[in-house]
């Protein structure tokens, strides 16, 4: 996204105030928000999904799409004009009848991506380990919490394992596990289990869903798996917990 105006971008645990103009790269798996401090004069945006780049390149390898990377790049007037030109090329290409125009558009996205990343000094990649760990842990916990509460409009969770969360955050599962353990003193698996258990208790006490429905909603393929999970942590069955 290319914006001109006085705004504030918030992502992960970082806040960046933009006084004039900037490029911003967002990933749907990394929570962020944009707050208008004064007014947004103008802007351009380019939205795409991973399928658009299938067999064309791996965007996940670039820091601008990773939790610990830089996502906002403030621009000088000269840099802003260069970015504007790339967007103008995109707009012209999307309106064209050229049979291979989407290949051209993919190249233009990469041009914009590398244009921004070249602005970073080498030291920008040298974040302190603890700050990177905190940022990844924060993103993990936000993704975990987003799956709840379970109700008719949000009937089940999609992320159950450390690997599921690592894939969503574009980090290696070992890296996620180390970061979470370092900052929370609990394992990723423990935190996931604790939150699922908390939701199970709430649903057993306050919902009319039967045990099978609750088990499925919380990602258990078999009801017996849910029963064993619940007994392991509570020392009683889901039915007994509900009746008590």
LUMNU-249783 format. One record per residue (C-alpha): x, y, z. Coordinates in pm, whole numbers, padded with zeros to 5 digits, always signed. Layout:
BEGIN
XYZ
...
This chain:
BEGIN
+00000+00000+00000
+00129+00348-00091
-00019+00630+00119
+00028+01004+00138
-00094+01174+00455
-00057+01195+00832
-00141+00850+00971
-00030+00597+01229
+00036+00232+01141
+00025-00029+01419
+00142-00386+01365
+00257-00652+01610
+00398-00454+01903
+00525-00163+01692
+00373+00176+01615
+00496+00390+01325
+00377+00747+01273
+00385+00855+00909
+00403+01230+00862
+00407+01251+00486
+00419+00935+00272
+00513+00569+00301
+00494+00219+00158
+00331-00043+00377
+00342-00421+00325
+00078-00621+00509
+00020-00991+00565
-00332-01109+00663
-00175-01330+00928
-00003-01037+01099
-00251-00815+01287
-00230-00444+01207
-00441-00131+01199
-00422+00210+01036
-00522+00521+01231
-00583+00851+01053
-00413+01127+01255
-00502+01411+01022
-00605+01307+00675
-00503+01069+00402
-00446+01281+00095
-00414+00997-00155
-00307+00638-00186
-00268+00329-00401
-00290-00035-00307
-00218-00375-00460
-00394-00682-00317
-00302-01037-00411
-00297-01386-00262
-00037-01662-00258
-00204-01839-00553
-00120-01540-00773
+00250-01621-00724
+00220-02001-00748
+00541-02135-00909
+00654-01776-00963
+00830-01703-00635
+00811-01750-00259
+00702-01422-00102
+00724-01573+00246
+01104-01556+00233
+01102-01176+00233
+01123-00991+00563
+00840-00751+00477
+00596-01042+00503
+00747-01190+00820
+00655-01100+01181
+01004-00979+01270
+01054-00779+00950
+01010-00412+00863
+00666-00342+00717
+00650+00037+00691
+00890+00240+00476
+00870+00618+00494
+00955+00781+00162
+01122+01100+00049
+00951+01297-00227
+01184+01139-00485
+01120+00787-00352
+00746+00851-00343
+00752+00948-00710
+00940+00627-00796
+00678+00421-00609
+00400+00612-00780
+00547+00528-01122
+00543+00156-01040
+00178+00177-00938
+00097+00366-01257
+00256+00083-01455
+00040-00166-01262
-00278+00028-01336
-00190+00058-01703
-00109-00313-01727
-00428-00430-01557
-00630-00233-01813
-00433-00369-02109
-00526-00658-02338
-00178-00809-02332
-00209-01185-02297
+00079-01211-02048
-00011-00904-01845
-00029-01096-01516
+00334-01200-01555
+00417-00832-01597
+00214-00750-01287
+00400-01011-01084
+00729-00856-01191
+00605-00513-01091
+00511-00640-00745
+00864-00776-00705
+01002-00445-00831
+00807-00263-00561
+00912-00516-00300
+01283-00484-00375
+01253-00107-00412
+01140-00093-00048
+01381-00351+00091
+01682-00174-00060
+01603+00124+00164
+01684-00078+00475
+02033-00035+00613
+02206-00364+00685
+02167-00304+01057
+01789-00300+01020
+01799-00677+00990
+01999-00701+01312
+01710-00681+01560
+01788-00788+01912
+01688-01146+01977
+01459-01070+02269
+01259-00808+02076
+01211-01049+01786
+01099-01320+02029
+00851-01088+02196
+00709-00982+01862
+00661-01339+01741
+00509-01445+02075
+00267-01153+02062
+00156-01247+01712
+00115-01611+01813
-00100-01521+02114
-00314-01285+01905
-00373-01553+01643
-00457-01804+01915
-00707-01569+02080
-00869-01475+01748
-01009-01826+01721
-01236-01771+02019
-01508-01759+02135
-01672-02050+01955
-02031-01977+01853
-02274-02017+01563
-02098-01750+01358
-01754-01899+01432
-01824-02271+01476
-01473-02418+01490
-01104-02344+01523
-00859-02391+01237
-00520-02377+01411
-00447-02657+01656
-00073-02725+01650
+00249-02529+01675
+00312-02610+01308
-00025-02461+01211
+00064-02133+01379
+00419-02133+01241
+00284-02172+00888
+00045-01882+00937
+00326-01662+01068
+00576-01767+00800
+00834-01881+01055
+00993-02218+01122
+00814-02408+01398
+01137-02441+01599
+01184-02066+01584
+00827-02011+01705
+00869-02260+01989
+01193-02098+02107
+01044-01748+02098
+00731-01850+02288
+00923-02045+02549
+01168-01759+02601
+00901-01494+02656
+00619-01687+02827
+00812-01969+03000
+00553-02207+02854
+00567-02419+02543
+00357-02340+02239
+00169-02667+02289
+00093-02581+02653
-00051-02242+02562
-00268-02390+02287
-00393-02663+02522
-00464-02412+02802
-00674-02193+02572
-00865-02488+02427
-00930-02617+02778
-01055-02273+02888
-01296-02260+02594
-01410-02620+02660
-01504-02527+03017
-01698-02223+02900
-01887-02419+02636
-01968-02705+02872
-02109-02467+03131
-02276-02203+02916
-02365-02353+02577
-02634-02600+02472
-02398-02783+02236
-02356-03152+02305
-02019-03308+02384
-01963-03425+02025
-02033-03078+01886
-01796-02918+02135
-01525-03172+02059
-01550-03112+01684
-01558-02733+01727
-01234-02750+01928
-01060-02953+01660
-01086-03306+01799
-01154-03567+01531
-01292-03818+01782
-01498-03751+02094
-01278-03996+02284
-00976-03774+02208
-01159-03479+02361
-01263-03685+02665
-00905-03801+02722
-00772-03446+02679
-01024-03307+02927
-00968-03582+03186
-00591-03536+03162
-00620-03170+03266
-00931-03165+03488
-00929-03520+03626
-01295-03564+03536
-01494-03623+03220
-01663-03344+03023
-02004-03489+03114
-01927-03489+03486
-01785-03136+03466
-02103-03015+03291
-02335-03185+03539
-02145-03053+03839
